[in-house]
């Protein structure tokens, strides 16, 4: 399937619910080969009229890719749980890009 194997997407949705409290449907998940490829795919699927919220500090490579594609990017501070949702609501972002595994990366500033 173009979005990835359904069973894998279901397992990811279950994991996100149990460990992050996120209610995600498998239909909302896209599996792909590589971060930059998926960012380009996202741009094609959604168009470039969206603003992307990214964690600060963020994954610098993803930040640069989004900027090079043409997305405006707004940084959102982290707390011990990840991106601060209260601050996310204060941005113009319609996309939130999060990567919990990178939190030790350097800031995109």
Secondary structure, 3 states (H helix, E strand, C coil): CCCCCHHHHHHHHHHHHHHHCCCCCHHHCCCCCCHHHHHHHHHHHHCCCCEEEEEECCCHHHHHHHHHHCCEEEEEEEECCEECHHHHCCCCCCEEECCHHHCCCCCCC
